[in-house]
Amino acid sequence: MNQSLYRWSSLIIRKMAEEISKSELRSSPSILAKSRSLWPSVLRWIPTSADHIIASEKRLLSLVNTPYVQEQVNIGSGPPGSTVRWFRSSSNEPRFINTITFDSKEGSPTLVMVHGYAASQGFFFKNFDYLANRFKVIAIDQLGWGGSSRPDFTCKSTEETEAWFIDSFEEWRKEKNLSNFILLGHSFGGYVAAKYALKHPEHVQHLILVGAAGFSSGSEEKYEFINRFRATWKGVILSHLWESNFTPQKIIRGLGPWGPDLVRKYTAARFSPRYSVGGVFTEEESRLLSDYVYHISASKASGELCLKYIFAFGAFARSPLLNSASELKVPTTFIYGTEDWMDYQGAQAACKQMKVPCEVIRVPKAGHFVFLENRDGFHSAVLYACRRFLSPHPDDEPFPEGLISA
């Protein structure tokens, strides 16, 4: 069971009674959406906007030393003949993918980084400098997240929802004229990356799945635990919220001007130094990340609404990647923190089915956000995963000291 779900569920129960009812006394969201641009942000119930997202991203990335270019890549209104609902816009309004590309040495292999659920590309801010020394690093906000376009989410099935992310990424790839790149995805971004590699293996040189969702082995014991939990009053409430597509971001929006304070407290608690000595962030880093997290969370609901179509209650994938692992044609490296609640044993089971090179690396003193909680270990794992692109003698590269080969 996703422990983040437990944390958010307690917030739901405690905070909704206090604050959400207050928001109902104010204007409806549709009216606010039309009029909020006329109001100074200090007077808005939800003090954010698309401009706030990009501004907070710029402030967060000011901590990165490597020069970069930020752009909005036009992916159009959809590929010809597409049946994905977000492509069926009556206005044919073009959509954009927020993209940052870092300066790199000529000839460096291209590394495309895809964030997880309830995140955006800025979450990799502590990794960009290191990785840009070895790769041409490109990071994106998935469609419906961060500073990318946020179309109305009207998908009604797992297949449509997967296509929303896979097809929009493919249109982005075409616009960027990319091929033969290394694709790294974290958590839900790992799920999308793996699904993309299944559909378009010809473009991906290597797949790096960091705490990837969708590979859980889903044992009998886990299903029995979920079924027992659903029978409790807490389980009934959470199951109902899940099936009604109630997301953590809705709490933040409902809290209005109190939302930023909740996000600050959550960020401080989530990234406390549980595994490493000295803390994960400096005070300035924590402040800028909290500001960024608030704006990407409080803006219009779009990509976040994928949750119930991709995962059943209990965070079990409705279309498990474990079932299609044998079809992957791209060499793959799985990376997990040793304290990650994601099931690395599912990755081990996937490797046994795969017909291409596959490895599982565990990074000590790190949880689900391994790239923030043990950056040195994560960077070593990524370099080792990409040894055939970085080293003239990849077979002679030793396994990094301190990491665990699973």
C-alpha atoms as one frame of an Amber mdcrd trajectory, in Angstrom:
protein
   0.000   0.000   0.000   1.375   3.355  -1.002   2.424   5.053   2.244   1.955
   8.428   0.584  -1.707   7.497   0.275  -1.898   6.994   4.046  -0.281  10.363
   4.692  -2.616  12.166   2.326  -5.652  10.284   3.636  -5.006  11.578   7.129
  -4.748  15.078   5.727  -8.011  14.567   3.869  -9.881  13.566   7.006  -8.343
  16.249   9.201  -8.289  19.217   6.846 -11.403  18.821   4.748 -13.734  19.358
   7.695 -11.830  22.502   8.647 -11.341  24.232   5.336 -13.026  22.723   2.273
 -16.483  23.817   3.364 -15.227  27.391   3.396 -14.350  27.217  -0.279 -17.911
  26.254  -1.156 -19.067  29.690   0.029 -16.995  31.323  -2.662 -17.386  31.512
  -6.412 -17.542  28.287  -8.394 -14.323  27.053 -10.055 -15.681  27.772 -13.542
 -16.341  31.413 -12.695 -12.973  31.729 -10.997 -11.227  30.249 -14.030 -12.675
  32.994 -16.218 -12.096  35.890 -13.859  -8.964  35.074 -11.865  -6.666  36.693
 -14.425  -8.329  40.013 -13.580  -7.487  39.721  -9.903  -4.119  40.317  -8.267
  -2.773  36.973  -7.031  -2.931  38.135  -3.421  -6.732  38.426  -3.739  -7.332
  35.057  -5.412  -8.744  32.115  -3.493  -6.124  29.940  -5.230  -3.092  32.228
  -5.589  -1.482  30.642  -8.644  -1.463  30.681 -12.452   0.527  29.344 -15.407
   2.838  32.344 -15.089   3.391  31.530 -11.414   4.459  27.987 -12.349   7.101
  29.153 -14.824   8.305  31.874 -12.432   8.643  29.399  -9.541  10.432  26.977
 -11.863  12.876  29.704 -12.853  13.554  30.534  -9.195  14.154  26.865  -8.355
  16.451  26.347 -11.347  18.452  29.426 -10.381  20.141  26.995  -7.977  21.489
  25.062 -10.991  24.823  26.285 -12.352  24.612  24.729 -15.819  23.071  27.065
 -18.448  19.803  25.842 -19.931  17.094  26.820 -22.392  13.419  26.677 -21.436
  10.854  26.313 -24.221   7.250  25.414 -24.813   7.302  22.717 -27.503   4.178
  22.817 -29.661   2.747  19.305 -30.039  -0.303  20.517 -31.978  -3.848  19.476
 -31.312  -3.121  15.832 -31.983  -1.715  13.396 -34.538  -3.893  12.586 -37.580
  -6.557  10.026 -36.858  -5.991  10.014 -33.116  -8.862   8.827 -30.944  -7.395
  10.137 -27.698  -9.919  12.428 -26.043  -7.541  15.307 -25.377  -6.937  15.472
 -29.126 -10.655  15.967 -29.802 -10.651  19.689 -29.101 -13.429  21.507 -30.943
 -11.202  24.568 -31.093  -8.159  22.622 -32.360  -6.170  24.496 -29.728  -2.475
  23.520 -29.851  -0.896  21.992 -26.763   2.599  22.545 -25.410   5.155  20.525
 -23.463   7.309  22.546 -21.080  10.911  21.575 -21.808  14.347  22.473 -20.461
  17.558  21.552 -22.269  20.945  21.937 -20.597  24.214  22.883 -22.232  26.411
  19.853 -22.840  29.631  18.749 -24.459  29.394  17.997 -28.154  28.719  14.326
 -28.784  27.274  13.633 -25.349  24.534  10.983 -25.253  21.030  12.394 -24.845
  19.249  11.722 -21.558  15.527  12.523 -21.410  14.122  12.740 -17.860  10.435
  12.206 -17.052   9.005  13.074 -13.624   6.534  11.112 -11.528   2.995  11.680
 -10.276   2.342  14.961  -8.433   5.739  16.238  -9.584   7.390  18.065 -12.487
  10.832  18.290 -14.044  12.050  20.730 -11.373  12.212  17.835  -8.896  15.505
  16.854 -10.587  17.083  20.228  -9.769  19.746  18.656  -7.560  20.822  16.263
 -10.338  21.031  18.496 -13.399  24.535  19.864 -12.832  26.104  16.453 -12.313
  24.326  14.719 -15.175  24.884  17.604 -17.615  28.630  16.959 -17.330  28.118
  13.581 -19.017  24.873  13.877 -20.979  22.804  16.219 -23.061  20.057  16.466
 -20.445  16.488  17.247 -21.498  13.720  17.289 -18.886  10.017  17.716 -19.548
   6.737  18.311 -17.789   4.314  15.657 -18.972   1.099  16.811 -20.594  -1.255
  18.065 -17.889   1.519  18.673 -15.368   3.810  21.507 -14.330   4.237  24.228
 -16.922   2.879  22.144 -19.807  -0.619  22.601 -21.237  -3.407  21.362 -19.002
  -6.254  20.195 -21.254  -9.517  19.006 -19.753  -8.937  15.385 -18.788 -11.735
  13.403 -20.400 -10.155   9.950 -20.694 -12.490   7.166 -19.602 -10.313   4.071
 -19.707  -6.818   2.788 -18.988  -6.067   2.557 -22.706  -7.083   6.154 -23.383
  -5.174   7.403 -20.375  -1.972   5.632 -21.377  -2.328   7.023 -24.899  -2.747
  10.554 -23.476   0.801  10.402 -22.095   2.472   8.133 -24.669   1.143   9.894
 -27.771   1.812  13.387 -26.437   5.392  12.343 -25.609   5.812  10.937 -29.115
   4.564  14.182 -30.675   7.053  16.040 -28.484   9.843  13.722 -29.658   8.961
  14.415 -33.287   8.984  18.176 -32.738  12.377  17.934 -31.022  13.639  15.619
 -33.792  15.067  13.191 -31.271  16.027   9.579 -31.683  18.476   7.196 -30.048
  18.120   8.679 -26.581  18.325   7.284 -23.064  14.934   7.525 -21.373  14.755
   7.904 -17.584  11.457   7.908 -15.753  10.690   8.143 -12.050   7.699   6.431
 -10.403   4.656   7.106 -12.612   7.096   8.616 -15.121   8.814   5.227 -15.145
   5.482   3.609 -15.967   4.997   6.013 -18.888   8.599   5.555 -20.048   8.243
   1.767 -20.080   4.910   1.925 -21.913   6.478   4.323 -24.438   9.440   1.956
 -24.968   7.016  -0.898 -25.594   5.301   1.113 -28.337   8.324   2.947 -29.792
  11.427   0.864 -29.013  13.235   2.133 -32.109  13.848   5.534 -30.503  15.117
   4.422 -27.074  18.715   3.279 -26.607  18.403   2.450 -22.947  15.615   2.578
 -20.369  16.278   3.692 -16.777  13.325   3.076 -14.473  13.705   4.760 -11.082
  11.288   3.436  -8.464   8.983   2.694 -11.373   5.292   2.083 -10.812   3.551
  -0.843 -12.450   6.013  -3.644 -11.698   4.548  -4.736  -8.363   4.257  -8.494
  -8.089   0.835  -8.098  -6.443   1.048 -11.118  -4.156  -1.951 -12.843  -2.636
  -0.997 -11.426   0.764  -1.076  -7.845  -0.548  -4.467  -8.279  -2.158  -5.834
  -9.850   1.008  -4.501  -6.920   3.069  -6.158  -4.408   0.726  -9.452  -6.292
   0.840  -9.379  -6.392   4.649  -8.524  -2.684   4.795 -11.370  -1.796   2.402
 -13.788  -3.427   4.832 -12.853  -0.928   7.570 -14.468   2.509   7.835 -11.227
   4.178   6.800 -10.961   1.827   3.845 -14.533   2.587   2.782 -13.831   6.334
   2.830 -10.517   6.085   0.998 -11.865   3.629  -1.560 -14.754   5.976  -2.302
 -12.388   8.935  -2.641 -10.143   6.922  -4.956 -12.952   5.811  -7.257 -14.353
   9.353  -7.344 -10.895  10.524  -8.503 -10.278  12.666  -5.442  -6.624  13.713
  -5.612  -4.292  15.295  -3.015  -4.125  18.390  -5.224  -7.831  19.001  -4.652
  -7.125  19.467  -0.951  -4.514  22.100  -1.753  -6.940  23.953  -4.017  -9.728
  23.684  -1.462  -7.539  25.270   1.184  -7.110  28.346  -0.997  -4.653  30.819
   0.540  -3.795  28.270   3.269  -2.573  25.819   0.627   1.034  27.088   0.473
   1.458  26.564   4.221   0.234  22.966   3.965   2.666  22.298   1.095   5.565
  23.773   3.076   4.805  21.470   6.008   4.426  18.459   3.723   7.700  19.174
   1.901   9.596  19.625   5.170   8.204  16.331   6.504   8.568  14.384   3.259
  12.217  15.261   2.722  13.414  15.160   6.308  16.854  13.547   6.827  15.522
  10.086   7.618  18.206   8.207   5.708  21.134  10.611   5.328  22.950  12.819
   7.827  22.783  16.589   7.345  19.396  16.921   5.692  18.239  16.694   2.100
  17.879  20.428   1.392  19.225  23.725   2.589  16.716  26.230   3.921  16.698
  28.102   0.602  16.280  24.916  -1.437  13.375  23.816   0.747  11.696  27.221
   0.426  12.027  27.330  -3.367  10.940  23.708  -3.827   7.874  24.232  -1.598
   6.896  27.285  -3.621   7.313  25.298  -6.845   5.357  22.307  -5.526   2.498
  24.559  -4.472   2.090  26.176  -7.892   2.305  22.934  -9.886  -0.211  21.331
  -7.492  -2.760  24.138  -7.160  -3.137  24.877 -10.866  -5.897  23.394 -13.011
  -6.505  19.676 -12.553  -5.493  17.773 -15.672  -2.866  15.014 -15.753  -3.411
  14.232 -12.071  -6.829  12.795 -12.935  -5.153   9.794 -14.558  -4.780   8.137
 -11.168  -7.830   5.890 -10.946  -7.526   4.776 -14.580  -3.903   3.696 -14.246
  -4.044   2.254 -10.721  -6.663   0.353  -8.792  -7.162   1.149  -5.108  -3.985
   0.127  -3.301  -1.757   1.461  -6.109  -1.881  -1.754  -8.155  -1.513  -1.090
 -11.888  -4.596  -1.955 -13.909  -2.303  -2.880 -16.819   0.741  -4.287 -14.991
   4.078  -3.885 -16.749   5.113  -7.189 -15.259   2.676  -8.846 -17.682   4.375
  -7.287 -20.730   8.015  -7.330 -19.568   8.888 -10.095 -22.029   7.885  -7.746
 -24.874  10.381  -5.017 -23.953  13.053  -4.709 -26.639  15.153  -2.034 -24.924
  18.002  -2.766 -22.467  16.759  -1.700 -19.039  18.175  -0.661 -15.685  15.933
  -0.520 -12.605  17.059   1.755  -9.759  15.478   1.660  -6.279  16.308   3.187
  -2.921  16.671   0.470  -0.306  13.887   2.158   1.691  11.587   2.600  -1.308
   8.042   1.341  -0.749   7.995   0.298  -4.423   8.535  -3.426  -4.888  11.989
  -4.057  -6.398  11.208  -7.772  -6.408   8.738  -7.064  -9.193  11.653  -5.667
 -11.217  13.617  -8.837 -10.504  10.702 -10.887 -11.817  10.539  -8.672 -14.918
  14.251  -9.182 -15.626  13.736 -12.939 -15.638  11.175 -12.533 -18.411  13.065
  -9.997 -20.527  15.055 -11.077 -23.577  17.318  -7.990 -23.511  20.008  -6.965
 -20.982  18.424  -6.012 -17.659  19.750  -5.155 -14.199  18.389  -4.043 -10.827
  20.427  -1.628  -8.697  19.531  -0.652  -5.128  20.846   2.562  -3.581  21.300
   2.604   0.214  20.108   5.380   2.523  17.349   6.421   0.131  13.625   5.972
  -0.309  11.289   6.632  -3.219  12.970   9.933  -4.105  16.369   8.282  -4.385
  17.673  11.031  -6.686  17.195  13.557  -3.877  17.852  11.432  -0.809  21.143
   9.868  -1.943  22.282  11.861  -4.930  25.798  10.421  -5.078  24.478   6.866
  -5.070  21.856   7.709  -7.677  24.403   9.393  -9.958  26.736   6.397  -9.685
  23.858   4.086 -10.598  22.932   6.164 -13.654  26.532   6.299 -14.899  26.878
   2.557 -14.469  23.579   1.985 -16.282  24.891   4.076 -19.196  28.410   2.649
 -19.243  28.179   1.460 -22.849  27.540   5.069 -23.943  30.155   6.667 -21.689
  33.052   4.231 -21.520  35.266   2.875 -24.329  35.421  -0.424 -22.395  31.989
  -0.823 -20.779  32.503  -4.493 -19.917  35.486  -3.560 -17.780  33.611  -0.995
 -15.673  33.413  -2.155 -12.032  30.105  -2.150 -10.194  29.936   1.050  -8.109
  31.093   0.692  -4.539  28.325   1.041  -1.962  25.497   0.100  -4.305  23.653
  -3.221  -4.234  23.190  -5.419  -7.289  19.855  -7.151  -6.957
